[in-house]
């Protein structure tokens, strides 16, 4: 399982991106099942996971003096 996550974890941002697009579509075109919180949450998660996949956001940064 760990090898699977290491191999395909960098593509995990695709799922929140698809869900964010669906939510924003619902907000823009006035469907009843969309809300602002979900749209913003999925957009932030997609950005976060994309940043992690390209190495822009890392957890082990040490401040330089």
C-alpha positions, -999 to 999 in steps of 0.1 A, spaced: 0 0 0 28 24 8 44 19 -26 10 26 -43 7 59 -24 43 68 -33 37 61 -70 3 76 -75 0 101 -46 13 129 -67 -19 127 -89 -43 130 -60 -50 166 -68 -71 155 -97 -100 144 -75 -104 177 -56 -100 196 -89 -129 177 -105 -151 182 -74 -142 219 -73 -152 223 -109 -185 206 -103 -192 229 -73 -183 261 -91 -204 250 -121 -234 246 -97 -228 280 -82 -224 298 -115 -254 282 -132 -277 282 -101 -281 246 -93 -296 240 -58 -271 214 -45 -240 236 -46 -227 258 -17 -198 282 -13 -181 264 15 -176 232 -5 -165 251 -36 -138 271 -17 -127 240 3 -122 218 -28 -104 246 -45 -80 251 -16 -75 213 -13 -68 210 -51 -42 239 -48 -26 223 -17 -23 188 -32 -10 202 -65 16 222 -46 26 191 -27 28 170 -60 52 194 -77 73 200 -46 63 237 -41 48 230 -7 69 208 16 65 199 53 101 197 62 113 233 55 138 247 79 141 284 83 173 299 72 190 326 93 
